[in-house]
Amino acid sequence: MAIAVESQKRPEGSKPKALRRAGLIPANLYGHNGIESISLVVNAKVVERLLKVAAPNKTEVELNIPELQWTGKTVIREVQIHPAKGTPYHLSFFATKG
């Protein structure tokens, strides 16, 4: 069963620290359209719940980006954790075929 996550396109010129203070985690989506990548933000609470049930490179995550009208199956490729706080710092999603 795929886990569904909704994200938003990262506002252009936004600073990652400011996003994190606002409760958003910066993320990237790779492989959805060849070599192009998309900068995203995901709600920090959603990320915490996601990481409790999803294993990087194993669990399928259905990612929905309403602004781009894109929904697809992905896996979490990388999770960066803040070294001092132990909280998620950045996520990388990779689109899977099919």
C-alpha positions as CSV (number, residue, x, y, z in Angstrom):
1,M,0.0,0.0,0.0
2,A,1.4,3.4,-1.0
3,I,1.5,6.2,1.5
4,A,0.1,9.5,0.1
5,V,1.9,12.8,0.7
6,E,0.9,16.2,-0.6
7,S,3.6,18.8,-1.2
8,Q,3.9,22.3,-2.7
9,K,6.3,23.9,-5.1
10,R,9.0,25.8,-3.2
11,P,8.5,29.5,-3.6
12,E,11.3,31.0,-5.7
13,G,13.9,32.8,-3.7
14,S,12.8,31.3,-0.4
15,K,15.4,30.5,2.2
16,P,15.5,27.0,3.6
17,K,15.9,28.3,7.2
18,A,12.9,30.5,6.9
19,L,10.9,27.6,5.5
20,R,11.9,25.4,8.4
21,R,10.9,28.1,10.9
22,A,7.5,28.2,9.2
23,G,7.0,24.4,9.7
24,L,8.0,23.3,6.2
25,I,10.7,20.9,5.2
26,P,12.6,21.6,1.9
27,A,12.5,18.6,-0.5
28,N,13.4,17.7,-4.1
29,L,11.8,15.4,-6.6
30,Y,14.0,13.8,-9.1
31,G,13.3,11.6,-12.1
32,H,9.7,12.6,-12.8
33,N,10.5,14.1,-16.1
34,G,13.9,12.9,-17.3
35,I,16.8,14.9,-15.7
36,E,14.7,17.8,-14.5
37,S,14.1,18.2,-10.7
38,I,11.5,20.1,-8.8
39,S,12.1,22.0,-5.5
40,L,9.3,21.3,-3.1
41,V,8.2,21.9,0.5
42,V,6.4,19.4,2.7
43,N,4.7,20.1,6.0
44,A,7.0,19.1,8.9
45,K,4.3,17.2,10.7
46,V,3.6,15.2,7.6
47,V,7.3,14.4,7.2
48,E,7.5,13.2,10.8
49,R,4.5,10.9,10.3
50,L,5.9,9.7,7.0
51,L,9.3,8.8,8.4
52,K,7.7,6.7,11.1
53,V,6.2,4.3,8.5
54,A,8.4,4.8,5.4
55,A,11.9,3.4,4.9
56,P,14.2,5.2,2.5
57,N,14.6,3.4,-0.9
58,K,12.0,0.8,0.1
59,T,8.6,2.2,0.8
60,E,6.5,3.6,-2.1
61,V,5.2,7.0,-1.5
62,E,2.5,8.6,-3.7
63,L,3.5,12.2,-4.0
64,N,0.9,14.8,-5.1
65,I,1.9,18.3,-6.3
66,P,-1.5,20.1,-6.9
67,E,0.2,23.3,-8.4
68,L,1.8,21.2,-11.1
69,Q,-1.1,18.8,-11.5
70,W,1.4,15.9,-10.9
71,T,0.8,12.8,-8.9
72,G,3.1,9.8,-9.1
73,K,4.8,7.0,-7.2
74,T,8.1,7.8,-5.6
75,V,10.5,6.5,-3.0
76,I,12.4,8.6,-0.5
77,R,15.9,8.5,-1.8
78,E,17.6,10.5,1.0
79,V,16.7,12.0,4.4
80,Q,19.0,14.6,5.9
81,I,18.7,14.9,9.7
82,H,19.8,18.0,11.6
83,P,22.9,16.9,13.5
84,A,22.1,18.7,16.8
85,K,18.3,18.6,16.9
86,G,17.7,15.2,15.3
87,T,14.9,16.5,13.2
88,P,14.4,16.1,9.4
89,Y,16.2,18.8,7.5
90,H,15.7,17.9,3.8
91,L,14.1,15.1,1.8
92,S,14.8,13.8,-1.7
93,F,12.1,11.9,-3.5
94,F,12.8,9.8,-6.7
95,A,10.0,9.1,-9.1
96,T,9.6,5.4,-10.0
97,K,8.3,4.0,-13.2
98,G,4.8,2.6,-13.3
